[in-house]
Amino acid sequence: GAEVAMALGGSLSQGLALALAPRGIDLLLASRRLEHKRRPPPDVWSSHEPLLAHGGGLAGASSVSWAALAVGTACGMVVVPRRRRARDSRQRRLHICCAEKAFAWPGEAVLHPELAEEILERYGNVPQQAEDVVKEAVDRIQQAAQRCVSPSAIAHPFGSTVNGFGEASSDLDVLISVDAEELRFFMSYVDWHRKELRFSEASRRSTGTKQSWPALRRIDEKWAVSHAVEQLSNFLPEFGFKVIRTLAHARQPLVTLLDQTGGLGECDVSINNRLPLGNTQLLRSYSLLDDRLRPLVLLVKAWAKKHLICGANEGNLSSYAWTIMVVYYFQMAGLLPSLQMLATEETYCTDLDYWGHERTFETSCFPAEEYLRQRSADGKEQKEHPELTVADLFYGFFRFFSKEYKWGEEVVSIRCPDRHPAEAWFKLYGRSYPEPGIHVEDPIEIRDLNIVLRRDRLEQLRYELTQAAEQLEAGSDLEAVLTFNGPGPVTVPRGSRGPAVRRKRYVRAPGGPFRPASSGDLDTYGSSSRQSMR
């Protein structure tokens, strides 16, 4: 069916794919090379998981690529290109594909003479959470998890608190890592115990109605994670935390805490959410390569928050997306390499994607310490182009995204920073607009982070970036650039402005009775009778 659809192409292939391809099967589409002007396209299209399309333009795609996408979409799959990493030493050189006029901008504007000093004074030495405070809180969370979830549970911090781009007020994110089978084993007993309590309560209230005693059944991993989150919310108050909210049945179950005995603020705890660990390690490596990166990331995020264009809950780009944009700009300016392209060892992580489907992600990353060691051995300075100040880079960031960046076409990708256009398959991961939009790639999950960006916020984003560049060109100081004077003259067609699209916080429990475990499962978990459990 895939070969026939690819041979036919166009709308006919779409209809054939929709008619013939069943949903939910694994498929590997070996397609022809796509038309690509800037870099060699992928040789292989791999399909893994069901696709929940949020709209995406297919303009510019060839009939062959359209057919491949039609088959993948009809099968309910995500179509992802597998890239080939350069393996020989010549191709692994520390090289960045930059715009030819990347260094034309420092002399084009006369910046405020004290701008660099103001930036370093306010953002050059912003303290992060103390390591001992973070470690002490993580240890308490791990002790609680080992008591109520699994004896082998291990707690790992991640997010801005440990990736090098956080502040002292940043919230802590903690992952509880547990073997999947072990988690299901222990949470199956928790599930049985809760059913037994409900049965006992119902028996006391019943008047002669005979009910069967609940049996021990093996639950799936999703229910096990939900039970584990509820367990944590019950036990963590004993370890100095106050439970603010528990989202046991959310897309990504977690419990939000407030540290009452330590020096931390809020803390989000999740179970087996391993994907952010790769993002944290990648961003931490970039933060070690250039001492100008962290102040600029903190400054840009502070500017975006003051101008109300940061925050996924309000329909804006997330703080994580802004960090990716700054790192990408440094790569375009020739200051940073792509650590993923330089990776010599392949590492993978299996986790749920944004839409809740299990996928395998590549988390390969060249170690920052090894990168700096190689540069030192080659007799090079620790950072590229030391003559560029943070003021030059601050202005260059706004100039790049207001004048150089090709809105609606170019992908902000720190994984492959060669200014390549957004291909048809990638647009399916994000949100499309009638106006040219922005495409920000998640370097690990390979999806478009603009999926949360509303159309009216997109126009406001472009306006604020242009205004900031003009202010700096006019010689404004830092305070004037950070000051928000109200939304600009943003006009969008009638009906496009409205509340942000919200995803459901809770998922519906599967209908129907629980299926009894097989005999093999009962042998593993023990007898399902009440007497054996006791």
Helices and strands as residue ranges (DSSP letters): H 2-8, H 10-20, E 27-29, E 45-47, H 63-74, E 79-81, H 115-123, H 131-148, E 154-158, E 172-177, H 180-205, H 221-235, G 236-239, E 241-247, E 254-259, E 266-271, H 275-287, H 293-306, G 312-314, H 319-332, E 348-352, E 358-362, H 368-377, H 390-399, I 400-404, E 411-412, H 424-427, E 439-440, G 449-452, H 455-473, H 478-482, H 519-525, H 530-533
